[in-house]
Amino acid sequence: MTTLTRTSALPGLPWIFWGCALAYTLTESLRPYPGSDLLKAIPALSLALFCLRRLNGAERVALVTALCFAAVGDMILDRGHDSHLLPGLAAFAVTQTLLSLTFWRRPKGTYANLIWGLPAGTAVFLYLVLPFLADTPQGDLRWAVGLYSCLLTTMVMGCCWSARHWRPIAGAFLFLISDSLIAIDTFIWPSAAGLPAIFLTYFAALWLLFARNE
C-alpha cells in the first residue's frame, strides 16, 4: 500500500493550498463574490491531484473521489451555511463515507485506543445541539446533522484506528471541530470569529489528513 509521505509529487502544493486557503479566509466577509466558490474548492482539488499522482489502486480512487466531493461541498457551502447546509452535508457525507472505508481497511495502528471515547463525545454534542436544529431556515435538520455526525465520528475513529503518526489524527479531529463549529456558529451562537475559525480548522484538517499522511 502506498502512503503519502511528502509533497514533492506536486511541486508548489503548499503555496497553492495555503495561498488559496488564506485568501478565502481573509475575504470571507465578502462572500459570495465571483470566483469565491472556486477559490474555496482549490485546496481540496489540489490535494486530489496530489493523491492522484502519489497513490495507486483502490485507495487512490477512494481518496481522490472523497476530495472531489469535498470540493463540491465547499462550493455549495460558499453560498452560506444558513441557506445551503443540507446539500453541503450531502456532499461531505460522501467524503466521510469514503474516508471511513479507506481508514478502517488499513491495519491497526499506534493510536487505536483513542477510538473508544469518540461515540460518547458525539452523543453529548448531539444531545446539546439537536434541539436548536428542529426549526431552522432550512427546516428540521436534526436527522441530517445526526446522520452526518455519525459518519464524521466513524471517519475519525477509523483514522485513529489506522494512523501511525499524530498528523492524520490531528487532521481528523480538526475536521470534527470545524464541522461542530458550523452548527454552533450557524444556529446557536454566531460570532465574528466563528467563520474564520471554521475555515482555518477545515483547511488545516485537509492538510494534515492528506498532504502528509504517514
HELIX and SHEET records of a PDB file:
HELIX    1   1 LEU A   13  LEU A   26  1                                  14    
HELIX    2   2 GLU A   28  LEU A   30  5                                   3    
HELIX    3   3 SER A   36  ARG A   54  1                                  19    
HELIX    4   4 GLY A   57  LEU A   77  1                                  21    
HELIX    5   5 HIS A   81  ARG A  105  1                                  25    
HELIX    6   6 ALA A  112  GLY A  117  5                                   6    
HELIX    7   7 LEU A  118  VAL A  129  1                                  12    
HELIX    8   8 LEU A  130  LEU A  133  5                                   4    
HELIX    9   9 ARG A  142  SER A  162  1                                  21    
HELIX   10  10 TRP A  166  ALA A  183  1                                  18    
HELIX   11  11 ILE A  184  ILE A  188  3                                   5    
HELIX   12  12 GLY A  194  LEU A  206  1                                  13    
HELIX   13  13 TRP A  207  ALA A  211  3                                   5    
END                                                                             
